[in-house]
Amino acid sequence: MVTSSKEVSEVSRGRSTVRKPFERNPRLRGPYGKDRIHMSVRPLEGSYVAGFIDGEGSFSVSIGKHKTLVRGLEVRPEFEIEVRADDREVIERILITIGCGRIYDCSYERYGWYPHVKYKVTSTREMEEILFPFLDSNPLQAKKAKSYVLFRDIVLAYRRKEHLGDTGFQKILKQRDKLRALGKKARTYGNR
């Protein structure tokens, strides 16, 4: 069977890799910080927040591709707490108590889950100046304390720009591997 170029072009058009423009889900709010939370929201006790972080918090460091960096890789540390959207008030109170970060709405409709809300700190400056002093004065008590120590070391090395040199970057990678081994997906980590 002979195919014409017209048929081939129709198939290629059907499998086009042209991206659609980003459209925010209209039911989700945009991210917001403490400046948009009503003043009547009361802060929580620091020990309560530390316990909440022990149970629901996550310290992670990802390494992603970056076109403009010399190494081609970027270090991205982030701290987050994600809960169902009906616990939004607790997340807002945690943000007010700690004093940094942003809150994001998450929709998991495609999985049939309830909507979630996520508190996230991605600024390494805010981590160093606000989050770490808070966690040092309200220490974590569970096994997440080990993760915090590794995460803190990685972020402080990043802030000192150690990630720009080969030895510093390798040190961050080793610490990140230790951090990942402490996580709940540790059994599957070695298989990737």
One Martini backbone bead per residue (centre of mass of N, CA, C, O) as a GRO file, in nm:
protein
  192
    1MET     BB    1   0.095   0.037   0.024
    2VAL     BB    2   0.040   0.369  -0.064
    3THR     BB    3   0.146   0.677   0.071
    4SER     BB    4   0.083   0.989   0.123
    5SER     BB    5   0.187   1.292   0.244
    6LYS     BB    6  -0.089   1.370   0.358
    7GLU     BB    7  -0.121   1.132   0.557
    8VAL     BB    8   0.137   1.178   0.722
    9SER     BB    9   0.072   1.465   0.820
   10GLU     BB   10  -0.179   1.387   0.980
   11VAL     BB   11  -0.038   1.210   1.185
   12SER     BB   12   0.162   1.423   1.292
   13ARG     BB   13  -0.054   1.621   1.390
   14GLY     BB   14  -0.179   1.418   1.599
   15ARG     BB   15   0.138   1.402   1.739
   16SER     BB   16   0.189   1.657   1.862
   17THR     BB   17   0.421   1.867   2.076
   18VAL     BB   18   0.242   2.094   2.125
   19ARG     BB   19   0.178   2.318   2.364
   20LYS     BB   20  -0.034   2.416   2.585
   21PRO     BB   21  -0.155   2.652   2.753
   22PHE     BB   22  -0.173   2.758   3.062
   23GLU     BB   23  -0.431   2.643   3.297
   24ARG     BB   24  -0.603   2.723   3.559
   25ASN     BB   25  -0.786   2.602   3.795
   26PRO     BB   26  -1.073   2.772   3.889
   27ARG     BB   27  -1.105   2.616   4.179
   28LEU     BB   28  -0.824   2.729   4.237
   29ARG     BB   29  -0.607   2.885   4.415
   30GLY     BB   30  -0.365   3.077   4.463
   31PRO     BB   31  -0.092   3.143   4.602
   32TYR     BB   32  -0.020   3.203   4.960
   33GLY     BB   33   0.049   3.409   5.234
   34LYS     BB   34   0.050   3.586   5.531
   35ASP     BB   35  -0.074   3.848   5.388
   36ARG     BB   36  -0.368   3.674   5.325
   37ILE     BB   37  -0.422   3.636   5.623
   38HIS     BB   38  -0.614   3.669   5.869
   39MET     BB   39  -0.566   3.826   6.180
   40SER     BB   40  -0.742   3.605   6.353
   41VAL     BB   41  -0.519   3.414   6.323
   42ARG     BB   42  -0.374   3.190   6.533
   43PRO     BB   43  -0.117   3.079   6.674
   44LEU     BB   44   0.087   2.820   6.760
   45GLU     BB   45   0.251   2.599   6.918
   46GLY     BB   46   0.567   2.493   6.864
   47SER     BB   47   0.533   2.192   6.955
   48TYR     BB   48   0.295   2.130   6.769
   49VAL     BB   49   0.438   2.185   6.502
   50ALA     BB   50   0.662   1.978   6.540
   51GLY     BB   51   0.469   1.734   6.551
   52PHE     BB   52   0.343   1.781   6.273
   53ILE     BB   53   0.608   1.750   6.118
   54ASP     BB   54   0.671   1.463   6.209
   55GLY     BB   55   0.406   1.350   6.061
   56GLU     BB   56   0.372   1.556   5.774
   57GLY     BB   57   0.646   1.625   5.692
   58SER     BB   58   0.889   1.746   5.428
   59PHE     BB   59   1.218   1.670   5.318
   60SER     BB   60   1.363   1.799   5.009
   61VAL     BB   61   1.593   1.707   4.732
   62SER     BB   62   1.640   1.827   4.410
   63ILE     BB   63   1.760   1.738   4.081
   64GLY     BB   64   1.783   1.958   3.803
   65LYS     BB   65   1.753   2.079   3.507
   66HIS     BB   66   1.969   2.350   3.360
   67LYS     BB   67   2.053   2.550   3.095
   68THR     BB   68   2.228   2.806   3.236
   69LEU     BB   69   2.407   2.620   3.379
   70VAL     BB   70   2.712   2.483   3.375
   71ARG     BB   71   2.629   2.193   3.487
   72GLY     BB   72   2.296   2.157   3.433
   73LEU     BB   73   2.233   2.170   3.747
   74GLU     BB   74   1.986   2.179   4.017
   75VAL     BB   75   1.925   2.282   4.346
   76ARG     BB   76   1.607   2.176   4.530
   77PRO     BB   77   1.490   2.280   4.816
   78GLU     BB   78   1.213   2.144   5.031
   79PHE     BB   79   0.933   2.229   5.237
   80GLU     BB   80   0.646   2.019   5.348
   81ILE     BB   81   0.281   2.026   5.389
   82GLU     BB   82   0.020   1.774   5.347
   83VAL     BB   83  -0.338   1.811   5.333
   84ARG     BB   84  -0.645   1.830   5.367
   85ALA     BB   85  -0.862   2.093   5.303
   86ASP     BB   86  -1.012   2.069   5.592
   87ASP     BB   87  -0.706   2.170   5.720
   88ARG     BB   88  -0.637   2.472   5.651
   89GLU     BB   89  -0.622   2.620   5.926
   90VAL     BB   90  -0.370   2.476   6.028
   91ILE     BB   91  -0.183   2.573   5.800
   92GLU     BB   92  -0.220   2.876   5.854
   93ARG     BB   93  -0.112   2.861   6.149
   94ILE     BB   94   0.167   2.759   6.072
   95LEU     BB   95   0.252   2.996   5.898
   96ILE     BB   96   0.224   3.207   6.126
   97THR     BB   97   0.422   3.073   6.325
   98ILE     BB   98   0.676   3.062   6.142
   99GLY     BB   99   0.674   3.307   5.889
  100CYS     BB  100   0.671   3.123   5.622
  101GLY     BB  101   0.567   3.079   5.305
  102ARG     BB  102   0.319   2.875   5.126
  103ILE     BB  103  -0.010   2.822   4.983
  104TYR     BB  104  -0.160   2.531   4.825
  105ASP     BB  105  -0.364   2.398   4.590
  106CYS     BB  106  -0.491   2.055   4.545
  107SER     BB  107  -0.580   1.840   4.275
  108TYR     BB  108  -0.725   1.482   4.282
  109GLU     BB  109  -0.959   1.393   4.085
  110ARG     BB  110  -0.826   1.170   3.899
  111TYR     BB  111  -0.815   0.976   4.178
  112GLY     BB  112  -1.059   1.042   4.387
  113TRP     BB  113  -0.974   1.265   4.574
  114TYR     BB  114  -0.932   1.484   4.790
  115PRO     BB  115  -0.857   1.782   4.853
  116HIS     BB  116  -0.564   1.980   4.893
  117VAL     BB  117  -0.308   2.123   5.110
  118LYS     BB  118  -0.002   2.326   5.076
  119TYR     BB  119   0.293   2.371   5.257
  120LYS     BB  120   0.568   2.590   5.142
  121VAL     BB  121   0.936   2.591   5.132
  122THR     BB  122   1.189   2.736   4.892
  123SER     BB  123   1.348   2.942   5.043
  124THR     BB  124   1.667   2.954   5.163
  125ARG     BB  125   1.650   3.211   5.326
  126GLU     BB  126   1.400   3.134   5.498
  127MET     BB  127   1.523   2.883   5.615
  128GLU     BB  128   1.769   3.015   5.758
  129GLU     BB  129   1.608   3.265   5.909
  130ILE     BB  130   1.330   3.094   6.008
  131LEU     BB  131   1.297   2.780   6.013
  132PHE     BB  132   1.553   2.684   6.167
  133PRO     BB  133   1.514   2.844   6.431
  134PHE     BB  134   1.243   2.714   6.494
  135LEU     BB  135   1.349   2.409   6.497
  136ASP     BB  136   1.568   2.460   6.716
  137SER     BB  137   1.352   2.562   6.941
  138ASN     BB  138   1.161   2.310   6.809
  139PRO     BB  139   1.225   2.006   6.831
  140LEU     BB  140   1.238   1.715   6.694
  141GLN     BB  141   1.143   1.369   6.801
  142ALA     BB  142   1.159   1.199   6.568
  143LYS     BB  143   1.304   1.062   6.283
  144LYS     BB  144   1.293   1.349   6.136
  145ALA     BB  145   1.547   1.473   6.270
  146LYS     BB  146   1.753   1.348   6.073
  147SER     BB  147   1.645   1.485   5.820
  148TYR     BB  148   1.687   1.775   5.917
  149VAL     BB  149   1.993   1.773   5.942
  150LEU     BB  150   2.052   1.712   5.646
  151PHE     BB  151   1.891   1.942   5.521
  152ARG     BB  152   2.038   2.173   5.662
  153ASP     BB  153   2.320   2.113   5.545
  154ILE     BB  154   2.242   2.150   5.250
  155VAL     BB  155   2.136   2.442   5.263
  156LEU     BB  156   2.392   2.573   5.384
  157ALA     BB  157   2.577   2.488   5.151
  158TYR     BB  158   2.416   2.639   4.938
  159ARG     BB  159   2.445   2.924   5.068
  160ARG     BB  160   2.774   2.891   5.041
  161LYS     BB  161   2.816   2.769   4.739
  162GLU     BB  162   2.916   2.459   4.724
  163HIS     BB  163   2.759   2.356   4.457
  164LEU     BB  164   2.970   2.483   4.243
  165GLY     BB  165   3.148   2.262   4.326
  166ASP     BB  166   3.238   1.939   4.299
  167THR     BB  167   3.264   1.854   4.599
  168GLY     BB  168   3.003   1.991   4.701
  169PHE     BB  169   2.807   1.844   4.511
  170GLN     BB  170   2.876   1.556   4.605
  171LYS     BB  171   2.798   1.602   4.899
  172ILE     BB  172   2.500   1.665   4.843
  173LEU     BB  173   2.432   1.394   4.708
  174LYS     BB  174   2.497   1.216   4.955
  175GLN     BB  175   2.296   1.352   5.149
  176ARG     BB  176   2.047   1.301   4.976
  177ASP     BB  177   2.063   0.991   4.988
  178LYS     BB  178   2.025   0.977   5.295
  179LEU     BB  179   1.752   1.120   5.299
  180ARG     BB  180   1.602   0.915   5.116
  181ALA     BB  181   1.657   0.659   5.302
  182LEU     BB  182   1.459   0.784   5.537
  183GLY     BB  183   1.220   0.749   5.380
  184LYS     BB  184   0.918   0.587   5.283
  185LYS     BB  185   1.079   0.504   4.992
  186ALA     BB  186   1.342   0.333   5.057
  187ARG     BB  187   1.286   0.049   4.924
  188THR     BB  188   1.263   0.183   4.622
  189TYR     BB  189   1.522   0.351   4.577
  190GLY     BB  190   1.731   0.120   4.478
  191ASN     BB  191   1.552   0.053   4.204
  192ARG     BB  192   1.626   0.332   4.027
   0.00000   0.00000   0.00000
